[in-house]
């Protein structure tokens, strides 16, 4: 109502963390996000590879420096 734009963000993960997902789960997750995106008419912003892994504290959570850079 106030003009805010909405999107779905797939947050950063290290390459090692990403390898833990079986291929079928990857396909299912991507298909699910596409359905939600299409249904709600919002973009999916794929940020999984946006950050250097040194900025991720544990493979998934951004460090303080990573969070500052990401935002």
HTML snippet that shows the backbone in 3Dmol.js (N, CA, C, O; Angstrom):
<script src="https://3Dmol.org/build/3Dmol-min.js"></script>
<div id="view" style="width:600px;height:400px;position:relative"></div>
<script>
const pdb = `
ATOM      1  N   UNK A   1       0.817  -1.192   0.000  1.00  0.00           N
ATOM      2  CA  UNK A   1       0.000   0.000   0.000  1.00  0.00           C
ATOM      3  C   UNK A   1       0.864   1.260   0.000  1.00  0.00           C
ATOM      4  O   UNK A   1       0.445   2.305  -0.500  1.00  0.00           O
ATOM      5  N   UNK A   2       2.078   1.159   0.566  1.00  0.00           N
ATOM      6  CA  UNK A   2       2.959   2.321   0.650  1.00  0.00           C
ATOM      7  C   UNK A   2       4.083   2.289  -0.381  1.00  0.00           C
ATOM      8  O   UNK A   2       5.001   3.107  -0.327  1.00  0.00           O
ATOM      9  N   UNK A   3       4.013   1.355  -1.310  1.00  0.00           N
ATOM     10  CA  UNK A   3       5.008   1.318  -2.380  1.00  0.00           C
ATOM     11  C   UNK A   3       6.285   0.566  -2.048  1.00  0.00           C
ATOM     12  O   UNK A   3       7.244   0.634  -2.816  1.00  0.00           O
ATOM     13  N   UNK A   4       6.332  -0.149  -0.929  1.00  0.00           N
ATOM     14  CA  UNK A   4       7.535  -0.919  -0.597  1.00  0.00           C
ATOM     15  C   UNK A   4       7.675  -2.082  -1.563  1.00  0.00           C
ATOM     16  O   UNK A   4       6.687  -2.731  -1.904  1.00  0.00           O
ATOM     17  N   UNK A   5       8.891  -2.347  -2.003  1.00  0.00           N
ATOM     18  CA  UNK A   5       9.148  -3.475  -2.896  1.00  0.00           C
ATOM     19  C   UNK A   5       9.631  -4.654  -2.065  1.00  0.00           C
ATOM     20  O   UNK A   5      10.372  -4.483  -1.097  1.00  0.00           O
ATOM     21  N   UNK A   6       9.211  -5.830  -2.444  1.00  0.00           N
ATOM     22  CA  UNK A   6       9.512  -7.047  -1.697  1.00  0.00           C
ATOM     23  C   UNK A   6      10.246  -8.035  -2.594  1.00  0.00           C
ATOM     24  O   UNK A   6       9.990  -8.095  -3.796  1.00  0.00           O
ATOM     25  N   UNK A   7      11.147  -8.800  -2.019  1.00  0.00           N
ATOM     26  CA  UNK A   7      11.838  -9.860  -2.739  1.00  0.00           C
ATOM     27  C   UNK A   7      12.221 -10.962  -1.778  1.00  0.00           C
ATOM     28  O   UNK A   7      12.254 -10.758  -0.564  1.00  0.00           O
ATOM     29  N   UNK A   8      12.507 -12.120  -2.317  1.00  0.00           N
ATOM     30  CA  UNK A   8      12.988 -13.259  -1.538  1.00  0.00           C
ATOM     31  C   UNK A   8      14.495 -13.346  -1.730  1.00  0.00           C
ATOM     32  O   UNK A   8      14.974 -13.387  -2.863  1.00  0.00           O
ATOM     33  N   UNK A   9      15.243 -13.375  -0.636  1.00  0.00           N
ATOM     34  CA  UNK A   9      16.701 -13.397  -0.716  1.00  0.00           C
ATOM     35  C   UNK A   9      17.221 -14.756  -0.259  1.00  0.00           C
ATOM     36  O   UNK A   9      16.927 -15.200   0.851  1.00  0.00           O
ATOM     37  N   UNK A  10      17.990 -15.408  -1.117  1.00  0.00           N
ATOM     38  CA  UNK A  10      18.695 -16.627  -0.745  1.00  0.00           C
ATOM     39  C   UNK A  10      20.054 -16.171  -0.225  1.00  0.00           C
ATOM     40  O   UNK A  10      20.889 -15.697  -0.995  1.00  0.00           O
ATOM     41  N   UNK A  11      20.271 -16.310   1.053  1.00  0.00           N
ATOM     42  CA  UNK A  11      21.429 -15.723   1.722  1.00  0.00           C
ATOM     43  C   UNK A  11      22.744 -16.438   1.397  1.00  0.00           C
ATOM     44  O   UNK A  11      22.745 -17.589   0.961  1.00  0.00           O
ATOM     45  N   UNK A  12      23.862 -15.738   1.617  1.00  0.00           N
ATOM     46  CA  UNK A  12      25.175 -16.306   1.299  1.00  0.00           C
ATOM     47  C   UNK A  12      25.495 -17.575   2.088  1.00  0.00           C
ATOM     48  O   UNK A  12      25.103 -17.736   3.244  1.00  0.00           O
ATOM     49  N   UNK A  13      26.218 -18.461   1.419  1.00  0.00           N
ATOM     50  CA  UNK A  13      26.740 -19.684   2.018  1.00  0.00           C
ATOM     51  C   UNK A  13      28.100 -19.971   1.383  1.00  0.00           C
ATOM     52  O   UNK A  13      28.349 -19.600   0.236  1.00  0.00           O
ATOM     53  N   UNK A  14      28.964 -20.626   2.132  1.00  0.00           N
ATOM     54  CA  UNK A  14      30.249 -21.015   1.561  1.00  0.00           C
ATOM     55  C   UNK A  14      30.049 -22.143   0.553  1.00  0.00           C
ATOM     56  O   UNK A  14      29.051 -22.860   0.617  1.00  0.00           O
ATOM     57  N   UNK A  15      30.989 -22.304  -0.376  1.00  0.00           N
ATOM     58  CA  UNK A  15      30.898 -23.428  -1.321  1.00  0.00           C
ATOM     59  C   UNK A  15      30.814 -24.780  -0.590  1.00  0.00           C
ATOM     60  O   UNK A  15      30.078 -25.670  -1.016  1.00  0.00           O
ATOM     61  N   UNK A  16      31.559 -24.929   0.498  1.00  0.00           N
ATOM     62  CA  UNK A  16      31.520 -26.184   1.258  1.00  0.00           C
ATOM     63  C   UNK A  16      30.122 -26.436   1.818  1.00  0.00           C
ATOM     64  O   UNK A  16      29.599 -27.547   1.726  1.00  0.00           O
ATOM     65  N   UNK A  17      29.532 -25.416   2.387  1.00  0.00           N
ATOM     66  CA  UNK A  17      28.175 -25.541   2.943  1.00  0.00           C
ATOM     67  C   UNK A  17      27.195 -25.922   1.830  1.00  0.00           C
ATOM     68  O   UNK A  17      26.324 -26.767   2.035  1.00  0.00           O
ATOM     69  N   UNK A  18      27.333 -25.307   0.660  1.00  0.00           N
ATOM     70  CA  UNK A  18      26.433 -25.590  -0.459  1.00  0.00           C
ATOM     71  C   UNK A  18      26.542 -27.040  -0.923  1.00  0.00           C
ATOM     72  O   UNK A  18      25.558 -27.609  -1.396  1.00  0.00           O
ATOM     73  N   UNK A  19      27.738 -27.651  -0.793  1.00  0.00           N
ATOM     74  CA  UNK A  19      27.935 -29.042  -1.209  1.00  0.00           C
ATOM     75  C   UNK A  19      27.149 -30.029  -0.342  1.00  0.00           C
ATOM     76  O   UNK A  19      26.922 -31.166  -0.754  1.00  0.00           O
ATOM     77  N   UNK A  20      26.740 -29.610   0.831  1.00  0.00           N
ATOM     78  CA  UNK A  20      26.023 -30.512   1.744  1.00  0.00           C
ATOM     79  C   UNK A  20      24.614 -30.830   1.254  1.00  0.00           C
ATOM     80  O   UNK A  20      24.021 -31.820   1.683  1.00  0.00           O
ATOM     81  N   UNK A  21      24.071 -30.002   0.359  1.00  0.00           N
ATOM     82  CA  UNK A  21      22.710 -30.231  -0.128  1.00  0.00           C
ATOM     83  C   UNK A  21      22.710 -31.272  -1.238  1.00  0.00           C
ATOM     84  O   UNK A  21      23.446 -31.118  -2.214  1.00  0.00           O
ATOM     85  N   UNK A  22      21.909 -32.327  -1.121  1.00  0.00           N
ATOM     86  CA  UNK A  22      21.784 -33.279  -2.235  1.00  0.00           C
ATOM     87  C   UNK A  22      21.191 -32.572  -3.460  1.00  0.00           C
ATOM     88  O   UNK A  22      20.436 -31.609  -3.327  1.00  0.00           O
ATOM     89  N   UNK A  23      21.541 -33.063  -4.648  1.00  0.00           N
ATOM     90  CA  UNK A  23      21.082 -32.443  -5.897  1.00  0.00           C
ATOM     91  C   UNK A  23      19.558 -32.351  -5.952  1.00  0.00           C
ATOM     92  O   UNK A  23      19.018 -31.348  -6.418  1.00  0.00           O
ATOM     93  N   UNK A  24      18.868 -33.374  -5.486  1.00  0.00           N
ATOM     94  CA  UNK A  24      17.398 -33.362  -5.517  1.00  0.00           C
ATOM     95  C   UNK A  24      16.842 -32.245  -4.631  1.00  0.00           C
ATOM     96  O   UNK A  24      15.858 -31.602  -4.997  1.00  0.00           O
ATOM     97  N   UNK A  25      17.453 -32.012  -3.489  1.00  0.00           N
ATOM     98  CA  UNK A  25      17.005 -30.926  -2.610  1.00  0.00           C
ATOM     99  C   UNK A  25      17.229 -29.572  -3.273  1.00  0.00           C
ATOM    100  O   UNK A  25      16.391 -28.677  -3.162  1.00  0.00           O
ATOM    101  N   UNK A  26      18.355 -29.423  -3.960  1.00  0.00           N
ATOM    102  CA  UNK A  26      18.614 -28.176  -4.696  1.00  0.00           C
ATOM    103  C   UNK A  26      17.517 -27.928  -5.721  1.00  0.00           C
ATOM    104  O   UNK A  26      16.963 -26.830  -5.789  1.00  0.00           O
ATOM    105  N   UNK A  27      17.201 -28.946  -6.519  1.00  0.00           N
ATOM    106  CA  UNK A  27      16.158 -28.791  -7.543  1.00  0.00           C
ATOM    107  C   UNK A  27      14.814 -28.473  -6.910  1.00  0.00           C
ATOM    108  O   UNK A  27      14.106 -27.580  -7.374  1.00  0.00           O
ATOM    109  N   UNK A  28      14.462 -29.183  -5.872  1.00  0.00           N
ATOM    110  CA  UNK A  28      13.181 -28.969  -5.198  1.00  0.00           C
ATOM    111  C   UNK A  28      13.101 -27.569  -4.599  1.00  0.00           C
ATOM    112  O   UNK A  28      12.076 -26.896  -4.714  1.00  0.00           O
ATOM    113  N   UNK A  29      14.177 -27.136  -3.966  1.00  0.00           N
ATOM    114  CA  UNK A  29      14.202 -25.798  -3.354  1.00  0.00           C
ATOM    115  C   UNK A  29      14.061 -24.701  -4.401  1.00  0.00           C
ATOM    116  O   UNK A  29      13.307 -23.746  -4.214  1.00  0.00           O
ATOM    117  N   UNK A  30      14.789 -24.842  -5.499  1.00  0.00           N
ATOM    118  CA  UNK A  30      14.707 -23.836  -6.576  1.00  0.00           C
ATOM    119  C   UNK A  30      13.305 -23.791  -7.179  1.00  0.00           C
ATOM    120  O   UNK A  30      12.776 -22.713  -7.448  1.00  0.00           O
ATOM    121  N   UNK A  31      12.713 -24.951  -7.388  1.00  0.00           N
ATOM    122  CA  UNK A  31      11.351 -25.005  -7.943  1.00  0.00           C
ATOM    123  C   UNK A  31      10.347 -24.371  -6.974  1.00  0.00           C
ATOM    124  O   UNK A  31       9.439 -23.653  -7.393  1.00  0.00           O
ATOM    125  N   UNK A  32      10.518 -24.639  -5.688  1.00  0.00           N
ATOM    126  CA  UNK A  32       9.620 -24.070  -4.681  1.00  0.00           C
ATOM    127  C   UNK A  32       9.741 -22.540  -4.655  1.00  0.00           C
ATOM    128  O   UNK A  32       8.733 -21.834  -4.634  1.00  0.00           O
ATOM    129  N   UNK A  33      10.969 -22.040  -4.656  1.00  0.00           N
ATOM    130  CA  UNK A  33      11.165 -20.584  -4.670  1.00  0.00           C
ATOM    131  C   UNK A  33      10.581 -19.963  -5.934  1.00  0.00           C
ATOM    132  O   UNK A  33      10.003 -18.877  -5.880  1.00  0.00           O
ATOM    133  N   UNK A  34      10.727 -20.639  -7.064  1.00  0.00           N
ATOM    134  CA  UNK A  34      10.152 -20.110  -8.309  1.00  0.00           C
ATOM    135  C   UNK A  34       8.635 -20.037  -8.217  1.00  0.00           C
ATOM    136  O   UNK A  34       8.034 -19.048  -8.638  1.00  0.00           O
ATOM    137  N   UNK A  35       8.009 -21.079  -7.667  1.00  0.00           N
ATOM    138  CA  UNK A  35       6.544 -21.055  -7.518  1.00  0.00           C
ATOM    139  C   UNK A  35       6.110 -19.897  -6.622  1.00  0.00           C
ATOM    140  O   UNK A  35       5.163 -19.182  -6.949  1.00  0.00           O
ATOM    141  N   UNK A  36       6.787 -19.712  -5.509  1.00  0.00           N
ATOM    142  CA  UNK A  36       6.439 -18.610  -4.599  1.00  0.00           C
ATOM    143  C   UNK A  36       6.654 -17.273  -5.306  1.00  0.00           C
ATOM    144  O   UNK A  36       5.810 -16.379  -5.233  1.00  0.00           O
ATOM    145  N   UNK A  37       7.782 -17.148  -5.985  1.00  0.00           N
ATOM    146  CA  UNK A  37       8.094 -15.918  -6.708  1.00  0.00           C
ATOM    147  C   UNK A  37       7.027 -15.600  -7.748  1.00  0.00           C
ATOM    148  O   UNK A  37       6.564 -14.464  -7.851  1.00  0.00           O
ATOM    149  N   UNK A  38       6.645 -16.614  -8.516  1.00  0.00           N
ATOM    150  CA  UNK A  38       5.626 -16.419  -9.546  1.00  0.00           C
ATOM    151  C   UNK A  38       4.272 -16.082  -8.920  1.00  0.00           C
ATOM    152  O   UNK A  38       3.575 -15.174  -9.374  1.00  0.00           O
ATOM    153  N   UNK A  39       3.912 -16.821  -7.875  1.00  0.00           N
ATOM    154  CA  UNK A  39       2.612 -16.623  -7.230  1.00  0.00           C
ATOM    155  C   UNK A  39       2.476 -15.231  -6.615  1.00  0.00           C
ATOM    156  O   UNK A  39       1.414 -14.613  -6.689  1.00  0.00           O
ATOM    157  N   UNK A  40       3.556 -14.746  -6.009  1.00  0.00           N
ATOM    158  CA  UNK A  40       3.507 -13.456  -5.333  1.00  0.00           C
ATOM    159  C   UNK A  40       4.021 -12.305  -6.193  1.00  0.00           C
ATOM    160  O   UNK A  40       3.961 -11.142  -5.792  1.00  0.00           O
ATOM    161  N   UNK A  41       4.525 -12.639  -7.375  1.00  0.00           N
ATOM    162  CA  UNK A  41       5.095 -11.633  -8.291  1.00  0.00           C
ATOM    163  C   UNK A  41       6.208 -10.834  -7.621  1.00  0.00           C
ATOM    164  O   UNK A  41       6.235  -9.605  -7.672  1.00  0.00           O
ATOM    165  N   UNK A  42       7.132 -11.572  -6.990  1.00  0.00           N
ATOM    166  CA  UNK A  42       8.303 -10.952  -6.364  1.00  0.00           C
ATOM    167  C   UNK A  42       9.556 -11.652  -6.888  1.00  0.00           C
ATOM    168  O   UNK A  42       9.509 -12.840  -7.207  1.00  0.00           O
ATOM    169  N   UNK A  43      10.670 -10.935  -6.979  1.00  0.00           N
ATOM    170  CA  UNK A  43      11.890 -11.565  -7.468  1.00  0.00           C
ATOM    171  C   UNK A  43      12.558 -12.437  -6.407  1.00  0.00           C
ATOM    172  O   UNK A  43      12.388 -12.218  -5.207  1.00  0.00           O
ATOM    173  N   UNK A  44      13.317 -13.424  -6.867  1.00  0.00           N
ATOM    174  CA  UNK A  44      14.210 -14.188  -6.008  1.00  0.00           C
ATOM    175  C   UNK A  44      15.608 -13.624  -6.248  1.00  0.00           C
ATOM    176  O   UNK A  44      16.087 -13.592  -7.382  1.00  0.00           O
ATOM    177  N   UNK A  45      16.248 -13.188  -5.188  1.00  0.00           N
ATOM    178  CA  UNK A  45      17.586 -12.605  -5.271  1.00  0.00           C
ATOM    179  C   UNK A  45      18.560 -13.669  -4.770  1.00  0.00           C
ATOM    180  O   UNK A  45      18.623 -13.948  -3.573  1.00  0.00           O
ATOM    181  N   UNK A  46      19.308 -14.253  -5.683  1.00  0.00           N
ATOM    182  CA  UNK A  46      20.223 -15.342  -5.339  1.00  0.00           C
ATOM    183  C   UNK A  46      21.565 -14.808  -4.894  1.00  0.00           C
ATOM    184  O   UNK A  46      22.431 -14.521  -5.721  1.00  0.00           O
ATOM    185  N   UNK A  47      21.743 -14.671  -3.586  1.00  0.00           N
ATOM    186  CA  UNK A  47      22.974 -14.099  -3.033  1.00  0.00           C
ATOM    187  C   UNK A  47      23.902 -15.161  -2.442  1.00  0.00           C
ATOM    188  O   UNK A  47      24.811 -14.830  -1.682  1.00  0.00           O
ATOM    189  N   UNK A  48      23.684 -16.418  -2.779  1.00  0.00           N
ATOM    190  CA  UNK A  48      24.472 -17.500  -2.170  1.00  0.00           C
ATOM    191  C   UNK A  48      25.972 -17.332  -2.391  1.00  0.00           C
ATOM    192  O   UNK A  48      26.765 -17.694  -1.523  1.00  0.00           O
ATOM    193  N   UNK A  49      26.368 -16.794  -3.531  1.00  0.00           N
ATOM    194  CA  UNK A  49      27.783 -16.690  -3.873  1.00  0.00           C
ATOM    195  C   UNK A  49      28.319 -15.264  -3.805  1.00  0.00           C
ATOM    196  O   UNK A  49      29.388 -14.978  -4.345  1.00  0.00           O
ATOM    197  N   UNK A  50      27.604 -14.391  -3.162  1.00  0.00           N
ATOM    198  CA  UNK A  50      27.990 -12.978  -3.156  1.00  0.00           C
ATOM    199  C   UNK A  50      29.158 -12.658  -2.233  1.00  0.00           C
ATOM    200  O   UNK A  50      29.865 -11.677  -2.462  1.00  0.00           O
ATOM    201  N   UNK A  51      29.379 -13.464  -1.191  1.00  0.00           N
ATOM    202  CA  UNK A  51      30.368 -13.094  -0.185  1.00  0.00           C
ATOM    203  C   UNK A  51      31.551 -14.057  -0.186  1.00  0.00           C
ATOM    204  O   UNK A  51      31.389 -15.263  -0.379  1.00  0.00           O
ATOM    205  N   UNK A  52      32.725 -13.511   0.029  1.00  0.00           N
ATOM    206  CA  UNK A  52      33.907 -14.344   0.199  1.00  0.00           C
ATOM    207  C   UNK A  52      33.712 -15.207   1.445  1.00  0.00           C
ATOM    208  O   UNK A  52      33.213 -14.728   2.463  1.00  0.00           O
ATOM    209  N   UNK A  53      34.102 -16.461   1.364  1.00  0.00           N
ATOM    210  CA  UNK A  53      33.837 -17.370   2.488  1.00  0.00           C
ATOM    211  C   UNK A  53      34.514 -16.933   3.778  1.00  0.00           C
ATOM    212  O   UNK A  53      34.094 -17.348   4.858  1.00  0.00           O
ATOM    213  N   UNK A  54      35.549 -16.108   3.695  1.00  0.00           N
ATOM    214  CA  UNK A  54      36.195 -15.604   4.916  1.00  0.00           C
ATOM    215  C   UNK A  54      35.278 -14.661   5.691  1.00  0.00           C
ATOM    216  O   UNK A  54      35.529 -14.377   6.862  1.00  0.00           O
ATOM    217  N   UNK A  55      34.208 -14.171   5.039  1.00  0.00           N
ATOM    218  CA  UNK A  55      33.264 -13.274   5.704  1.00  0.00           C
ATOM    219  C   UNK A  55      32.064 -14.012   6.294  1.00  0.00           C
ATOM    220  O   UNK A  55      31.140 -13.393   6.820  1.00  0.00           O
ATOM    221  N   UNK A  56      32.089 -15.338   6.202  1.00  0.00           N
ATOM    222  CA  UNK A  56      31.043 -16.165   6.788  1.00  0.00           C
ATOM    223  C   UNK A  56      31.636 -16.889   7.994  1.00  0.00           C
ATOM    224  O   UNK A  56      32.592 -17.653   7.860  1.00  0.00           O
ATOM    225  N   UNK A  57      31.067 -16.646   9.162  1.00  0.00           N
ATOM    226  CA  UNK A  57      31.634 -17.157  10.410  1.00  0.00           C
ATOM    227  C   UNK A  57      31.628 -18.678  10.481  1.00  0.00           C
ATOM    228  O   UNK A  57      32.568 -19.272  11.010  1.00  0.00           O
ATOM    229  N   UNK A  58      30.593 -19.315   9.964  1.00  0.00           N
ATOM    230  CA  UNK A  58      30.454 -20.759  10.115  1.00  0.00           C
ATOM    231  C   UNK A  58      29.939 -21.440   8.849  1.00  0.00           C
ATOM    232  O   UNK A  58      29.397 -22.544   8.908  1.00  0.00           O
ATOM    233  N   UNK A  59      30.105 -20.798   7.740  1.00  0.00           N
ATOM    234  CA  UNK A  59      29.620 -21.358   6.486  1.00  0.00           C
ATOM    235  C   UNK A  59      28.282 -20.793   6.046  1.00  0.00           C
ATOM    236  O   UNK A  59      27.929 -20.860   4.868  1.00  0.00           O
ATOM    237  N   UNK A  60      27.539 -20.236   6.993  1.00  0.00           N
ATOM    238  CA  UNK A  60      26.206 -19.711   6.695  1.00  0.00           C
ATOM    239  C   UNK A  60      25.963 -18.336   7.308  1.00  0.00           C
ATOM    240  O   UNK A  60      25.364 -17.473   6.666  1.00  0.00           O
ATOM    241  N   UNK A  61      26.410 -18.122   8.520  1.00  0.00           N
ATOM    242  CA  UNK A  61      26.179 -16.837   9.195  1.00  0.00           C
ATOM    243  C   UNK A  61      27.306 -15.865   8.884  1.00  0.00           C
ATOM    244  O   UNK A  61      28.484 -16.205   8.984  1.00  0.00           O
ATOM    245  N   UNK A  62      26.929 -14.659   8.508  1.00  0.00           N
ATOM    246  CA  UNK A  62      27.919 -13.632   8.216  1.00  0.00           C
ATOM    247  C   UNK A  62      28.618 -13.173   9.490  1.00  0.00           C
ATOM    248  O   UNK A  62      27.996 -13.066  10.547  1.00  0.00           O
ATOM    249  N   UNK A  63      29.908 -12.904   9.380  1.00  0.00           N
ATOM    250  CA  UNK A  63      30.635 -12.276  10.481  1.00  0.00           C
ATOM    251  C   UNK A  63      30.187 -10.813  10.552  1.00  0.00           C
ATOM    252  O   UNK A  63      29.434 -10.349   9.695  1.00  0.00           O
ATOM    253  N   UNK A  64      30.642 -10.101  11.559  1.00  0.00           N
ATOM    254  CA  UNK A  64      30.289  -8.669  11.631  1.00  0.00           C
ATOM    255  C   UNK A  64      30.767  -7.932  10.386  1.00  0.00           C
ATOM    256  O   UNK A  64      30.034  -7.127   9.810  1.00  0.00           O
ATOM    257  N   UNK A  65      31.992  -8.211   9.978  1.00  0.00           N
ATOM    258  CA  UNK A  65      32.528  -7.562   8.770  1.00  0.00           C
ATOM    259  C   UNK A  65      31.728  -7.986   7.536  1.00  0.00           C
ATOM    260  O   UNK A  65      31.449  -7.167   6.661  1.00  0.00           O
ATOM    261  N   UNK A  66      31.363  -9.264   7.471  1.00  0.00           N
ATOM    262  CA  UNK A  66      30.561  -9.752   6.347  1.00  0.00           C
ATOM    263  C   UNK A  66      29.192  -9.115   6.300  1.00  0.00           C
ATOM    264  O   UNK A  66      28.709  -8.746   5.229  1.00  0.00           O
ATOM    265  N   UNK A  67      28.559  -8.983   7.464  1.00  0.00           N
ATOM    266  CA  UNK A  67      27.233  -8.362   7.530  1.00  0.00           C
ATOM    267  C   UNK A  67      27.316  -6.912   7.082  1.00  0.00           C
ATOM    268  O   UNK A  67      26.453  -6.437   6.345  1.00  0.00           O
ATOM    269  N   UNK A  68      28.346  -6.212   7.521  1.00  0.00           N
ATOM    270  CA  UNK A  68      28.516  -4.808   7.130  1.00  0.00           C
ATOM    271  C   UNK A  68      28.689  -4.698   5.617  1.00  0.00           C
ATOM    272  O   UNK A  68      28.099  -3.826   4.980  1.00  0.00           O
ATOM    273  N   UNK A  69      29.495  -5.581   5.051  1.00  0.00           N
ATOM    274  CA  UNK A  69      29.715  -5.538   3.604  1.00  0.00           C
ATOM    275  C   UNK A  69      28.468  -5.952   2.830  1.00  0.00           C
ATOM    276  O   UNK A  69      28.153  -5.362   1.796  1.00  0.00           O
ATOM    277  N   UNK A  70      27.758  -6.966   3.327  1.00  0.00           N
ATOM    278  CA  UNK A  70      26.558  -7.458   2.647  1.00  0.00           C
ATOM    279  C   UNK A  70      25.478  -6.392   2.584  1.00  0.00           C
ATOM    280  O   UNK A  70      24.844  -6.203   1.546  1.00  0.00           O
ATOM    281  N   UNK A  71      25.269  -5.694   3.698  1.00  0.00           N
ATOM    282  CA  UNK A  71      24.213  -4.692   3.738  1.00  0.00           C
ATOM    283  C   UNK A  71      24.647  -3.426   3.072  1.00  0.00           C
ATOM    284  O   UNK A  71      23.878  -2.466   3.012  1.00  0.00           O
TER     285      UNK A  71
END
`;
const viewer = $3Dmol.createViewer("view");
viewer.addModel(pdb, "pdb");
viewer.setStyle({}, {cartoon: {color: "spectrum"}});
viewer.zoomTo();
viewer.render();
</script>
